[in-house]
Amino acid sequence: MSFLDTFFEMLVILFGIAAGYLARRLGYMGGETDQKICKIILNITVPCLIIATVATGDSLPGVSEILSVLKVAVVFYGMELLVAAVVPRLLGGTDKQKGVWRYILMFPNVAFIGYPVTVAIFGPEALFYAVILVLPFNLLSYSLGPLMLSGRAKFRWQQLVSPCIIASVAALVIALGRISLPALVGECTAFVGDLTTPMSLLVVGSLLAGLSAKQVFASPRLWVLTALRLLVLPAMLWVILGWMGVEPPVVAGVSVILMAMPAAVNGTMLCMEYNGDTECMAQGTFLTTLVSIITIPVVAVLFL
């Protein structure tokens, strides 16, 4: 995949954010409207998207390959968890800001941006590995994510029975069990799930419309997080997987490219749902997405 191909792929994502920004300026979005859209995303479209990724059993690798990719996933998320536990303490900020720092470092945009970029770089067959790597993300993002973003809020067992968590567990069972669902199930869930990305980007853009450009670009902490998220973490993972000698090599390549993704847009939705620092999360999402237009092609050239 050429530098320009990746660049254009990222521009499509930014266009969605820009559309949300315009909608807020025109008075179509904001406030209660954004909150309701957020609930639709977390409770309907995201669960459908998760199920849709594994709805066709014959499109997934064998169990041995799935388990091999899950081993890489342990390294992938374990490394992120370690960095997310250490770095926010050094950066400082309020409890909720530290929660945002942790979320940005822990959860890249592996699905909304990662899937199309993976297909563009490695071909459609590599999407299988990306889907498996994203399964733990769904479980962790919607369980640890709310705990991170809500600051010192107490743990609530209800967070483990959300539609996203239930869909993630079901998807993992379907994948490991090689369960073949009716084609109609895949089509229906994919149809609704495909609404997730544009709706999420619209909400992020709407939130950014209420912020000044200075707030986004003048924060040294956000720039440090952006560098870590987009360049340092992929480089670290590349070194570790190279030492491990991961087979097939495409799994390592897909893992590194997914690690180079910007902050997951899910964070903004979760901040709105669990009373996190929504503005700070929107700033981090926007800045990492904007800068990733350049860094993702750079990572592809340097490490693949």
Summary of the structure (lengths in Angstrom):
residues: 304
radius of gyration: 18.0
end to end distance: 10.6
largest distance: 53.3
contacts: 1084
relative contact order: 0.20
helix: 79%
strand: 1%
